[in-house]
Amino acid sequence: MVQIIQQREKCIGCNACVEAADYRWRVSRRDGKCTLVNGVNKRGFYRVLVDDHEYEDNLQAARNCPVRIIQVQKI
C-alpha cells in the first residue's frame, strides 16, 4: 500500500501533480488549488491509501510540487 498526503491549504495550483498523475489529482474549479482525488481531510492534511502501482507517478507528482506539500510513502 501507498499513502499520499497533501497539505492542500498551501497549494498554489501550479498543476504539476496533475501532469504527473492525472487519475489521482484534479484542479478545483472553485479555488484553483489541486485536489487529491478521494483524499480525506484531517486537520488540513488530505490522505488517501492506494495500491502500489500508483507509487511512481505520485512520487513524481511530489517531486514536481514547487511548494513541497505532497508526501508519498510505502506503508
C-alpha positions in Angstrom: 0.0 0.0 0.0 1.0 3.6 -0.6 -0.1 6.6 1.4 -0.4 10.0 -0.2 -0.6 13.1 1.9 -1.3 16.7 0.8 -1.3 19.9 2.7 -3.9 21.5 0.5 -4.1 24.9 2.1 -0.6 25.7 0.9 -1.2 24.6 -2.7 -0.5 27.3 -5.3 -2.4 25.4 -8.1 0.6 25.0 -10.4 -0.9 21.8 -11.9 2.4 19.8 -11.7 0.9 17.0 -9.7 -2.0 16.7 -12.2 0.5 16.4 -15.1 2.3 13.5 -13.3 -0.8 11.5 -12.2 -4.0 12.9 -13.7 -6.0 10.0 -12.3 -5.2 10.9 -8.7 -5.1 14.8 -8.9 -7.5 17.4 -10.1 -7.6 21.2 -10.2 -10.6 22.6 -8.3 -12.8 25.0 -10.4 -13.8 26.6 -7.1 -10.5 27.8 -5.8 -7.9 26.8 -8.4 -6.0 24.5 -6.0 -5.1 20.9 -6.7 -7.2 18.3 -5.0 -6.2 14.8 -4.1 -8.9 12.5 -5.6 -10.6 10.5 -2.8 -8.5 12.3 -0.2 -9.9 12.5 3.3 -9.3 15.8 5.2 -8.0 15.6 8.8 -6.8 18.8 10.2 -5.8 20.3 6.9 -4.0 17.2 5.6 -5.7 15.2 2.9 -4.8 11.5 2.9 -5.5 8.5 0.8 -4.3 4.9 0.6 -3.7 3.5 -2.8 -2.3 0.4 -4.4 1.5 0.1 -5.1 1.1 0.6 -8.9 0.4 4.3 -8.2 3.7 4.8 -6.3 6.0 6.0 -9.1 3.5 8.5 -10.7 2.6 10.1 -7.4 6.3 10.2 -6.2 6.9 12.2 -9.4 4.0 14.4 -8.5 5.6 15.1 -5.1 8.9 15.8 -6.7 7.3 18.2 -9.2 5.5 20.2 -6.5 7.3 23.6 -6.1 5.9 24.2 -2.6 6.7 20.6 -1.4 3.3 19.9 0.1 2.9 16.3 -1.1 4.3 13.3 0.7 4.2 9.8 -0.8 5.3 6.8 1.2 5.0 3.0 1.1 3.4 1.5 4.2 
